[in-house]
Amino acid sequence: MLTATRPQLRRTGQARTAYLMLWLFLLLNLAIVELMLTQPNTPAHNTLTTIGRALGLHLGFALALQLLLIARLPFLDRRLGLDKLTSWHRWTGFAIFWLVLLHPTFVLLGYAQLDKVSFLAQIPNLARQMPVLLGMIAAILVGVIAVTSVRAARKRLPYEVWHAIHLLVYAVIVLGVIHQVYEGSAFKTNNFTQAYWWGLWAFAIGALLTGRLILPVVRNVRHRMRVAAVVAESHDVVSVHVTGRDLHKLQARAGQFFLWRFPGHNRWWQVNPWSLSAAPDGHSLRLTAKAIGTTSAGLRDLPVGTRVFAEGPYGAFTATGRTRADTVLIAGGIGVTPIRALLEDETLDGDIVVLYRVRTPGDAVLLGELRNLAQLRQARLHLLTGRTAGANQPFSPENLRGLVPDIAERDVYVCGPAAMTDAVLRSLRELGVPAPQRHAEVFRLAS
């Protein structure tokens, strides 16, 4: 049986360390929050307001945790990858949504009971207090973000609109902090609890500013990236070649992605996450995108010399995550971009099988490059076409085993539409492919 090399074992150990630290941070801080609730505090008016206060403290912690998860800290991103961090982000978002509903509900019920008025009548009474009103506005904004994050709504929204709506999270942070300054009582028991609480928030906000503002600005000032060429790959797919100064210092790897902006060509809030479609060589970067949203459709018209503002590199969808000597690369549609880059990566050695799923051969973007690379790397390339229906189920467990009989002994990388990725991962589990050997990139963010 093939075993992992020392660098691969080290990589697996780094991922486990990151997971352990994330869980320790969560559990330790939750324990402190529970202890804070047991300390003597300002007497509660009744049981309902006491519950509301406890829910508010948990809401504050969940918001701070969410800031850390969206800060794109290199320590977590390079070890866990976007797909796993997205899972944490999603579940934390669910917790925030329900706490945002329950916290004001119990507070309003408690005060309505005290004032002997109805629940609805109590809303304008408390809204006359500015800190409470700001908290209510923050709660409404969280609701808007949550509704637009539901899969059904997400499918109907262009990425640019979805991203613009999610910028409201910064308004939620500001309003939430102001609300806590004036209305927070559960963490004002003593100097220690106040120091802990504001220290937690300072750490979270500091991490957010560092990961989302300071590091990207410093990197872009250093590298001075520009559009070097724009190449049409098909009627609706375009590649953009980017050059800059000292790009090797970015330490980008095949399979990773950047968040791309083109100042002067698009508005500053129009940012898209596109994977590198070629292995970085230290001198240039290439992204390839399909015309789906406003920004991606406009790439074809980018003038050569356009300034580029790129955040990254992000993601752990790289060859360094391997645990086995042999590999299967599975791509669907435009999700071929990081797969093509991985196939070019010389550190991805061993036997390689590539499965490329498209509706028709004409939809197979970068197919010529894939064939050339497959020949060069002595890899096997399978183009899987046709509608997924009836007997044509290319990613069923039986068909996957038929294409790659020893798939359980390989690392498997998959990037494509969400439905395809989910189907592949289900089949891999049925085939007994261990979790460390399954690597998936989140398609909506990767391409």
Disulfide bonds with the S-S distance in Angstrom:
none
